[in-house]
Amino acid sequence: MRVLVIEDDDAIRSVVERGLRAEGFDVDTCADGSAGLWKALEGGYAAIVLDLLLPGLNGYSVCTRLREEGDTTPILVLTAKSGEFDQIDLLDSGADDFLTKPASIAVIAARLRVLMRRSSAMASNVILRGDLHYDLGRRECAVGSAPVTLTSREDQLLRRLLLANGACVSRQELLDDVWGPDSGVDASNLDIYLRRLREKLAPVMVENVRGLGYRIGAR
């Protein structure tokens, strides 16, 4: 049961991480909203524990962006806000549940188990684009009945294109989201990975839409 904890307070993050590990969870952590968002979109998490007041993107924005990208991972928000309208805003932004701080580790763990049980009964996390089958949770790719082996970077690039849900993703967005905005990676590296993806995914198309960017074709 792999969980992502997005919390900027070092002390709280450490306590939650240690407590959830003691409850049997495998825990990754992030200290700001922007990094947490992209880590969450990389997938493989059974649930997300999210603080509201974060640097970069706040918790509301992280929830909203994840849902806009089609990510259905259950989100448990830890918040100091307990007003009725605060609760409504949280749920409307895409959160599945919330706990008011301070909350005990036992209660956090119990709420996570409930969310995971609900999630397991929901629809599959498999994305279909023509003959392409991609399992977000397992990070497994196949074209038709043939499995496709991807490197870590190829996998990240494909996930970013698929999570755009048919929209085009610009070259700069791919560079920033896959390599990082401060990586200094030359754009020619992107061309190399796109060429490799095209070869591995054929006949599924990685389309270059002039002036807009790239998308996965449905044919």
Secondary structure, 3 states (H helix, E strand, C coil): CEEEEECCCHHHHHHHHHHHHHCCCEEEEECCHHHHHHHHHHCCCCEEEEECCCCCCCHHHHHHHHHHCCCCCCEEEEECCCCHHHHHHHHHHCCCEEEECCCCHHHHHHHHHHHHHHHHCCCCCEEEECCEEEECCCCEEEECCEEECCCHHHHHHHHHHHHCCCCCECHHHHHHHHHCCCCCCCHHHHHHHHHHHHHHHCCCCEEEECCCEEEECCC
